[in-house]
Amino acid sequence: MGLLGIVAWVACVGVLAAALGVAAATDLRCRIVPNGCVVAVAASGLVRALAAAAGGAGLAAPLRALLGGASVLAVMLVASAVSLRLGRGQGVGGGDVKLLAAVGVWVGPLAGLLAVGLSCLVGVVGWGVAAALRPRARPLPDAIPLAPAVAVVTLPVVLTGLPVAATL
């Protein structure tokens, strides 16, 4: 990877980290994942994939990015529909669906599906710990903010690149 590729990668990871940080903070505070954060995550992942293609990787990186976003989106749409039906109107929110699909653009289909599972696990465990530590007089809302868990799972995966190299 040449100097331009390194600069592009660092810039894209910076955008990813900032967008995930804002999404996590906003989700904790307001239970909303801003669309701007979702767009920033997806766009930075696509730019990174296109930079890899321009650097000699060919079409594999952009193809993996598109397949990652599409496969995670499909799984999350089904999960959202099922959770809404089982949760009597409460379930996986649209912001979480879009954010995880955008993460799929970064990590590809297989690591994207792994990110979905790990994010859900981290989110549920984190919510359970928070509920256990909170005074009974102030119970937590039923909704679990998933964006913080997505950030905790995604950044190490992207920075290490370990599961990403094995996908597609």
N, C-alpha and C positions, 0 to 999 in steps of 0.2 A: 504494500500500500504506500503510495507516494505521499508527499507532504500535503497536497490538496485533499486527499482522502482522509488523512489523519485530522485535518482541520474540520472537514465536514462531519466526521464521526464525533469529534468532541463537541461541536456546535449542536448536533442532533441530540446527543446524550444530555447536554445542558438544557435544551428545550424540554426533553422528556422529563428530566428530574424536576424542573420548575413546574411544569404542567401537572405532574402527579402530586407534587407538594401542595399546590393551590387546590387541586381537586380533593385531596385528603382533608385539608383544613376546612374547606367549604362544606364537604359532606359531614364532617363532625359537627360543625356549627349549625348548618341549615338543612341537612339531609338532602342536598342537591349537588349533582356533579355538573359544573358549568360546561355548556357545549363548546366554549372556546378551549377548554382544557382537552376535551376529546379530540377536537380538530388538531390541536397542537401535537398531541401524542401521535395521531395517525399520520399527519403530514411529516413530522420529523422522522418517523419510521420509514415512510415512503421515500423521502429524500435520502436517507441513509442507504436504502436498498438501491436507489438509482445511482448514487455515488459509487457503490460497490460494483454495479454493472458497468459504469463508465471506467472504473479502475481495472477492468479485465475479468470480472466475475461472470460476465455474460448475463443472460436473462434469468438465471436461477434465483438471484436475490429478489428482484421485483416480483417474480412469480411466487416465490415463497411468501413474500409480504402480502400479496393479494389473497393467496390461499389461506394464510393465517387469519387475516381479518374476516374473510367470508366464513371459514369453518367455525371460528369462535362466535361470530354473530349468529349463525344458525343454531348452535347449541344453546346460546344464551336466550335467544327468542323462545325456544322450546321451554327452557327452564323458567323463564318469566311467565309464560302462559300457564304452565303447570302450577307454579307457586301461587299465582293469582287465584287460580281455581281452588287449590287446596287451602290457601290462606284466607279465603272468603274476602277477596278484594285487596289483600295485602300480599306483597311478594317482591320479587326482584324488580328493582326500579329500572326505568328506561336509561337513566344515566349510567348505572352500573353495567347494563347490557352494552351500551355504546363504548364505555371506557375499556371494558375487557376486549371488545372487538378491535379497538385501536391498539391495544397491547398485542393482539394477535398479529397486527401488521409488523410490529417490531420483532417478534420472536418466532413467527411461523406457526403452522397448524398444530404440530404435536406439542411443542413447548407452550403454545397458546392454550391448548386444552389442559395441560398441566397447570398453567397459571390460573385458570378458572378454578380447578379443584383446590389448589393450595390457597388461593385468595379466599375462597369460601371457608376453608378450614381455619385459616388465621383469623378471619372476621368473626366466626362463631366463637372460637376460643377467646379472642380478645373481648368480645361482648360478654361472655360468661365470666371472665375475670373481673371486668369492670362492674358487672352486676353483683358479684360476690363481695367486692370491696366497697360498694356504695351503701350508705345507710338505708335501712328499710323504709324510712320516711320519704326518701327521694328515689323511687325506682326508675330504672332506665326506660326509655321509650321502647316499644316493641320492634321498631325498625332498626336493623343493624347497618351502620354506615360501612359500606364495602370498599370505598375508595382508599381509605388508609391501608387496608389489607392488600389491595391491588398494588399500591406503591411499595409496600414492604416486600412483596413477592417479586415484583417486576424489576426493580432496580438491581438487585444482586444477580438476577438471571441475565440481564443485558450487560452488566459490567463484567461478569465472568465469561459470558459467551458459551458456557459449557453445554447446556441443553440445546442452544440455538444451532450449534455446529452439527448436531446429530439429527436435526429435523429435515424433513422432505427428502 
